[in-house]
Amino acid sequence: MVSSQSIGASLYYSGTASSETILDWYLYVIEKQTASDITFTYSLPIATESSQATINELKKLSGLTWEQLAKIFNVSRRSLHFWASGKPISPFNEEHLRRLLATIRYINRGSADINRSALLEPRHGSMIPLDLLVAGKYEEVKQLLGAGKAVEETKLKPLSSEAADAHCPQLPEDLVGALHEPVHREVRRSRSAKTTRSRKGGGSQ
């Protein structure tokens, strides 16, 4: 007697999928039980708002071109444009995308141009971080480049105790009996206009 068995088959739909956005879903699974007790599992790509935001942040933060990103994912540039516009992405590429963004965030130098240079510059002779990302070696890239020092927003430093005391308002009891002198204003007196009489005739009488 042949015992029942469960077989998992991951199938990725390559046709036209619905563009409806489904939030907080990582994997959509349909299980179908057949008459022979064999279970098939279909893994369908799902379009998510988080995936769309992730690919756009990755492009902006890494400074890499669409061609370079396509090389990392081993897909066409057109596929990346689809993901960036909210089209479905396979679970495998979804995981790849999130791990890649986490790596870029870790090595972030605070500038897309600097980040791109760091990813393309050979290290230890001939080791290029971008090639390691293509191979999926995220941890090696982190160790190779180290944690980045992103530019932080300027924060105001707290005042010293002396400066704080100098700017502290006086207590009400210290102001009791204080003399208030009127503000002295210098008033300049305007001179009255002088009138002159014109003499009629040129000679004296």
TAZIGI-V447392 format. One line per field, one symbol per residue. phi: phi as a letter, one per 40 degrees, with the letter a starting at -180 (. if undefined). burial: # if it has 24 or more other ideal C-beta (glycine too) atoms within 12 Angstrom, else .. A space follows every 10 residues. Layout:
phi->???
burial->???
//
This chain:
phi->.cccbbbcbc bbcbccbccc cbcgbbabbb bbccccgbcb bbbbcbcbcc cccccccccc ccgccccccc cccfbccccc ccccchccbc dccccdcccc cccccccdcg accccccccc ccbfgbcbdc cccccgcccc cccccgccbc ccccbccccc cccccccccc cdccccgccb ccccbcbccc ccccbbcccc gcbcc
burial->.......... .......... .......#.. .......... ..######.# ##.##..##. ####.#.### .##.#...## .###.##### #.##.##### #.#######. .#..##.### .......### .###...#.. ##.##..#.. .......... .......... .......... .......... .......... .....
//
